[in-house]
Amino acid sequence: MASTRISPYKTSKIVSNKGFSFLEVMIVLIIVGLFVTMGPVKFLTPDREMKAEVRKFGALVRKLRSRARIENRTFRLVFDLPGDKKTEQSYWVESTEQAALLMNTEEREERTQSEEDDNGEEKIVDPQGFAVNSDIVANPPGTLARNLYFESIELSGEKNERFNIGRIFIYFFPQGYVQGSAIHLTNRDKLNWTLVIHPLTGAVDIFDRDVPLEEATDQ
């Protein structure tokens, strides 16, 4: 009786074809995976990240005005700008239920007092009862995105001076009035932005360049 022989070459060819098809699928999956992972990286470029941070800060200003009116409180946005550029800048929110006044820098310093706490340590007492509010800026103090900095702050009623060292305050009152201000941001290279806060409406204009407060409010 004749026996049937199966050619080893045919068997090898079948396995090879199946293996090649599987390899093709794997290559396609790898390529798709690379495109998926590269997508977010492309979106979060430094320029885009800084622009997003500027818009985020504009939203914070609008939120503060809204909260001041709803809660019948006075809020203020505090900037801490060290003179040393190597020291990190920060910001936070403070609020008070007392009837607060808009004071300039000199008036604030004259009225600020200090007293001892229960441990005998000296603490600064704000004359208008302002205290840190962590509901809006969680885990204060907050910081800006990497490579984005506060270049200076302009305040209405402060002789058009640009403040770039120390603590600067922007006030938000329950009646809806906001201290007119210009927040100048920079990457300390070629990129600059300006957030201009309009006092009566609380509207925020964002410019992709450095714009003086006086120029912005004249437009």
Secondary structure by P-SEA (a helix, b strand, c coil): cbbbbbbaaaaaaaaaaaaaaaaaaaaaaaaaaaaaaaaaaaaacaaaaaaaaaaaaaaaaaaaaaaaaaacbbbbbbbbbbcccccccccbbbbbccccccccaaaaaaabbbbbccccbbbbbbccccccccccccccccccccccccccccccccccccccccbbbbbbcccccccbbbbbbcccccbbbbbbbbccccbbbbbcccccaaaaaac
